[in-house]
């Protein structure tokens, strides 16, 4: 895990950061519908594919990789990896699993499958232990579609983005899925969140033009 320490005295975002961290502590969420027709037409497994493209897009943006370390140091991680929920049908509870990220789609999906196989039946909140600090969370709620979703995080020092995915729908041979992004305004403005969502959609749509092994 590598990172760059931010010098807050010379940081161009200093004024905005301090305003939305201290003066007007503010997080916000954006909910949209992603077109996942390409994923369905290529018959790819939905959850790991979404995790792959979300993580790949997160790693393009410093705004989604900025965080406080436990010692209070403000840093930008070189790379983030996903921590995601798996559901236990018998107890109706969930567990968190994290998976190392690989830019190679097949390698990532292989590691995802291995992690789920090894840790997916452990009915504890953190099924895979020792989660790295450069991880962000993704939740899947496949039982319901939604037009808005908001989390209430008490700590305004939590700068890492949170993603929530809902139940997909099919309409006129097109598939869409609700997708919510929650970020901290201290490090991420509406412009950055919009660019992220647009880039994620573009990456997913481009799957139709990729030869799948």
C-alpha positions as CSV (number, residue, x, y, z in Angstrom):
1,X,0.0,0.0,0.0
2,X,1.5,3.3,-1.1
3,X,0.2,6.8,-0.6
4,X,1.2,10.5,-0.9
5,X,0.9,12.8,2.1
6,X,-1.0,16.0,1.4
7,X,0.6,19.2,2.6
8,X,-2.5,21.1,3.7
9,X,-0.7,24.4,3.8
10,X,0.0,24.4,0.1
11,X,-2.9,22.3,-1.1
12,X,-5.0,24.1,-3.7
13,X,-8.2,22.6,-2.1
14,X,-7.3,23.8,1.4
15,X,-10.1,26.4,1.6
16,X,-12.8,24.1,0.4
17,X,-11.5,21.2,2.5
18,X,-11.5,23.2,5.8
19,X,-14.9,24.7,5.0
20,X,-16.7,21.4,4.4
21,X,-14.8,19.6,7.1
22,X,-15.1,22.1,10.0
23,X,-17.3,25.1,9.2
24,X,-20.1,23.3,7.4
25,X,-19.5,19.6,7.8
26,X,-21.1,18.1,4.7
27,X,-21.5,14.8,2.9
28,X,-23.8,14.2,0.0
29,X,-25.1,11.4,-2.2
30,X,-26.1,11.1,-5.8
31,X,-28.3,8.3,-7.1
32,X,-28.6,7.5,-10.7
33,X,-29.5,4.6,-13.0
34,X,-26.6,2.8,-14.8
35,X,-27.2,1.1,-18.1
36,X,-25.8,-2.4,-17.6
37,X,-27.1,-3.9,-20.9
38,X,-23.5,-4.6,-21.9
39,X,-22.9,-6.7,-18.8
40,X,-26.1,-8.7,-19.3
41,X,-25.6,-9.2,-23.1
42,X,-22.1,-10.5,-22.4
43,X,-23.5,-12.8,-19.7
44,X,-21.0,-11.6,-17.2
45,X,-21.5,-12.1,-13.4
46,X,-23.0,-8.9,-12.2
47,X,-21.5,-8.3,-8.8
48,X,-17.8,-8.9,-9.5
49,X,-18.1,-7.1,-12.8
50,X,-19.6,-4.0,-11.1
51,X,-16.9,-4.2,-8.3
52,X,-14.2,-4.4,-11.0
53,X,-15.4,-1.3,-12.9
54,X,-16.3,0.7,-9.8
55,X,-12.8,0.1,-8.5
56,X,-11.1,0.7,-11.8
57,X,-12.9,4.1,-12.0
58,X,-12.2,5.0,-8.3
59,X,-8.5,4.6,-9.0
60,X,-8.7,7.2,-11.7
61,X,-9.7,9.9,-9.3
62,X,-7.7,11.4,-6.4
63,X,-11.0,12.7,-4.9
64,X,-12.1,9.1,-4.3
65,X,-8.7,8.0,-2.9
66,X,-8.2,10.8,-0.3
67,X,-8.5,9.8,3.4
68,X,-7.3,10.3,6.9
69,X,-5.0,7.6,8.3
70,X,-5.4,6.5,11.9
71,X,-2.7,8.9,13.0
72,X,-4.6,11.8,11.4
73,X,-2.3,12.2,8.4
74,X,-4.2,13.2,5.3
75,X,-3.2,11.2,2.3
76,X,-4.0,10.2,-1.2
77,X,-3.7,6.4,-1.7
78,X,-2.1,5.2,-5.0
79,X,-4.7,2.5,-5.3
80,X,-8.0,1.5,-3.6
81,X,-9.6,-1.9,-3.3
82,X,-13.2,-2.9,-2.7
83,X,-14.8,-4.2,0.5
84,X,-18.2,-5.6,-0.3
85,X,-21.2,-7.3,1.3
86,X,-22.3,-10.9,1.0
87,X,-25.7,-12.0,2.2
88,X,-26.5,-15.0,4.4
89,X,-29.9,-16.4,3.5
90,X,-30.4,-18.5,6.6
91,X,-29.8,-15.7,9.2
92,X,-30.7,-12.7,6.9
93,X,-27.4,-11.0,7.9
94,X,-24.5,-9.9,5.9
95,X,-20.7,-10.1,6.0
96,X,-17.9,-7.9,4.5
97,X,-15.2,-9.3,2.3
98,X,-12.4,-7.4,0.7
99,X,-10.5,-8.4,-2.4
100,X,-7.2,-7.2,-3.8
101,X,-7.6,-5.3,-7.0
102,X,-6.1,-6.3,-10.3
103,X,-6.4,-4.2,-13.4
104,X,-6.8,-7.6,-15.3
105,X,-10.5,-8.4,-15.2
106,X,-10.1,-12.2,-15.3
107,X,-7.5,-12.1,-12.5
108,X,-9.8,-9.9,-10.3
109,X,-12.8,-12.1,-10.8
110,X,-10.7,-15.2,-10.0
111,X,-9.5,-13.6,-6.7
112,X,-13.1,-12.5,-6.0
113,X,-14.4,-16.1,-6.5
114,X,-11.6,-17.4,-4.2
115,X,-12.4,-14.9,-1.5
116,X,-16.2,-15.6,-1.6
117,X,-15.6,-19.3,-1.5
118,X,-13.2,-19.1,1.4
119,X,-14.9,-16.4,3.5
120,X,-18.5,-16.2,2.2
121,X,-20.0,-18.6,4.7
122,X,-18.5,-17.0,7.8
123,X,-21.4,-15.3,9.5
124,X,-19.5,-12.4,11.1
125,X,-19.5,-8.8,10.1
126,X,-15.9,-8.9,8.8
127,X,-15.7,-12.3,7.3
128,X,-12.2,-11.7,5.7
129,X,-10.0,-10.2,8.4
130,X,-7.2,-7.6,8.2
131,X,-8.9,-5.3,5.8
132,X,-6.3,-2.8,4.4
133,X,-6.9,0.9,5.2
134,X,-7.0,1.7,1.5
135,X,-10.4,0.0,1.0
136,X,-13.8,1.5,0.2
137,X,-17.2,-0.1,0.7
138,X,-19.8,-1.4,-1.7
139,X,-23.2,-2.7,-0.7
140,X,-25.6,-4.7,-2.9
141,X,-29.4,-4.5,-2.2
142,X,-30.7,-6.8,-4.9
143,X,-34.2,-7.0,-3.5
144,X,-35.4,-3.5,-4.4
145,X,-34.9,-0.8,-7.0
146,X,-34.7,2.7,-5.7
147,X,-34.6,6.3,-7.0
148,X,-32.7,7.7,-4.0
149,X,-30.5,6.4,-1.3
150,X,-28.7,8.2,1.6
151,X,-26.5,7.0,4.4
152,X,-26.1,8.9,7.6
153,X,-22.4,8.6,8.7
154,X,-21.9,10.3,12.1
155,X,-18.1,10.9,11.7
156,X,-17.4,13.7,9.3
157,X,-13.7,12.6,9.2
158,X,-14.7,9.7,7.0
159,X,-13.7,10.8,3.5
160,X,-13.8,7.6,1.6
161,X,-16.7,7.1,-0.8
162,X,-19.5,4.6,-0.2
163,X,-21.4,2.9,-3.1
164,X,-24.8,1.2,-3.0
165,X,-26.2,-0.9,-5.8
166,X,-29.9,-2.0,-6.0
167,X,-32.1,-4.3,-8.0
168,X,-31.8,-4.1,-11.8
169,X,-34.7,-3.8,-14.2
170,X,-35.3,-4.8,-17.8
171,X,-37.3,-2.6,-20.1
172,X,-37.4,-2.9,-23.9
173,X,-34.3,-5.1,-24.0
174,X,-32.3,-2.6,-21.9
175,X,-31.1,-3.3,-18.4
176,X,-30.6,-0.6,-15.8
177,X,-29.6,-0.7,-12.1
178,X,-29.8,2.0,-9.4
179,X,-26.5,3.2,-8.2
180,X,-25.7,5.5,-5.3
181,X,-22.5,7.4,-4.6
182,X,-22.0,8.9,-1.2
183,X,-19.0,11.2,-0.8
184,X,-17.6,13.9,1.5
185,X,-17.8,17.4,0.1
186,X,-14.5,18.3,1.7
187,X,-12.7,16.3,-1.0
188,X,-15.2,15.7,-3.7
189,X,-17.5,18.3,-5.5
190,X,-20.5,17.6,-7.7
191,X,-18.3,18.0,-10.7
192,X,-16.0,15.1,-9.6
193,X,-18.9,12.9,-8.7
194,X,-20.5,13.5,-12.1
195,X,-17.3,12.8,-13.9
196,X,-16.9,9.6,-12.0
197,X,-20.5,8.4,-12.8
198,X,-20.1,9.3,-16.5
199,X,-16.7,7.5,-16.7
200,X,-18.1,4.4,-15.0
201,X,-21.1,4.3,-17.4
202,X,-18.7,4.7,-20.4
203,X,-16.5,1.8,-19.1
204,X,-19.5,-0.5,-18.6
205,X,-21.0,0.3,-22.0
206,X,-17.6,-0.4,-23.7
207,X,-17.8,-4.0,-22.5
208,X,-19.8,-4.8,-25.7
209,X,-16.7,-4.0,-27.7
210,X,-14.4,-6.1,-25.6
211,X,-13.6,-9.8,-26.4
212,X,-14.5,-11.8,-23.3
213,X,-12.4,-14.9,-22.7
